[in-house]
């Protein structure tokens, strides 16, 4: 993944929210802002650290899917 995305360095700051954040590349066009290379880091940065730290690929996929469905339910219940 390091070949595709750059890790956002926080200097000496180490907080729970800064764990393994990715830089979102600059895209000037609407089509560029809809690409996976642009949207991927933003979605990754929104994941809780507990999911980012999972080593097993199948467990990771299950937890990511569960997280997104939970987010959809929350937005649906709020009327978004």
Steps between C-alpha positions, in 0.01 A plus 500: 500500500797732556565500125159656432427724800716719722467480875415835658768574759394685813853585617541411866125509561360159588128494560240230458358686200834530319570125479594399146337787313543527125548821301220577259652590161410826331242458223378810320222350286166351605587171333832494687319557829280197431794265445605227742844656540330816636211348697694203643722690744204702629300186573804329656557800729137477619544141619549445873852399601371169634410401142823636349707282733336167405762266350269234354363600156166317538438651844595844365253471208222384734561784748519765223171381355341494847629853569359643175162334553488640854581847364222467244252400771600798714457743208168336408368532855599870504319560171802565276 
